Amino acid sequence: VLDMVLLSKIPGMTVFAPSSYQELQQMLHDALEITHGPVSIRYPKTPAPSVGEDQVGRGVKGRKTRNGSDVCILAVGKMLAAAQQAADRLADEGISCSVWDVRAVTPLDPAMIDDAATHGLVVTVEDGIRDGGCGSSIRDLLSGRESGPDDVRVLGVPLEYVAHGSADQILAELGLDADGIMETIRDCR
């Protein structure tokens, strides 16, 4: 859980976080093309979904998976599945969500940040340490703008020891599953 925070502080480091098996394959290829610094690919221990070619990004750009107007959810790596589930269920409640697959923790995609700034609420979701992580970086970029979201919520692992358990069980206990994301969004509205 410390890797994204630690690696993102290395100057010139590119940190990828794939959301599927196919993203991993693409990121391995992209890593070989990057010549300006070291590259890390963060891969979770849990199984990843298999997706079609149209659901794979390229380079260090984020990939928008859903358009919405009320909330922008920026999901890192495996958290994309939970973000998409939450957005689907929130749509049934009349809450329109954009969802982004962040893909590169560093450098962050400026187009993704620009899009997030057009929403009233931004929620970042990562399965790494929250303090100093990807979501904190996104919040800092958005707070430095003249116009931007009214609220940015950073969901991630707290800076404390977490009891052992299955990855899915731990994520649910920390509010990092579809139900937890939905609860955060509902609480902000």
C-alpha positions, 0 to 999 in steps of 0.5 A, a space after each residue: 500500500 505504500 508503493 504509489 506514495 513512495 514511487 511517485 516522489 522520485 523525480 521523473 518516475 512514471 508510475 502506471 496502475 493497470 485496471 485489466 490484463 490488457 492494460 498491463 500488456 499495453 503498459 509494458 509496451 509503453 514502459 519500453 517507449 519511455 526514455 526520460 526516466 524510470 517506470 514502475 507498473 503497479 499490479 494488484 495481487 487480486 485477479 484483474 478483469 479481461 477487457 476488449 481492445 476498445 477499453 485499453 488506453 495508451 501512453 500516460 493518458 487517462 481514459 474516460 470510461 463514462 460521461 456524466 455531469 454531477 460527479 467525477 470519479 477518478 479511479 486508480 488501477 483495480 479500483 476502476 471496477 468498483 467506481 464503474 459499479 458505483 456510477 451504474 448504481 448512482 445513475 439509477 438514483 439520478 446522479 450522473 457520474 463521469 468515470 476516469 481510469 487514471 492509468 498513470 499515477 505520475 505524471 497525471 493527465 492534464 486533460 483528465 484534471 481539466 475534465 474533473 474541474 468541470 464537475 461539482 464533486 470529484 472523488 478519487 479512489 485508490 487502494 494505496 495510502 491516501 496521505 500523499 497518494 494519487 488522490 492527494 496530488 489530484 486534490 492539490 492540482 484542482 485546488 490551485 485553479 481559479 474555477 473548479 469543483 466545490 468538493 474533492 474527496 480522496 478515498 484510500 487506505 489510512 496511514 495505519 496498520 490494517 488487519 489482515 484479511 482478503 483484499 476485497 474484505 479489507 477494501 470493503 471495510 475501508 469504504 473502497 468498494 462500490 458501496 463505500 464510493 456510493 456512500 461518500 457521494 451521497 454524503 456529499 450531496 
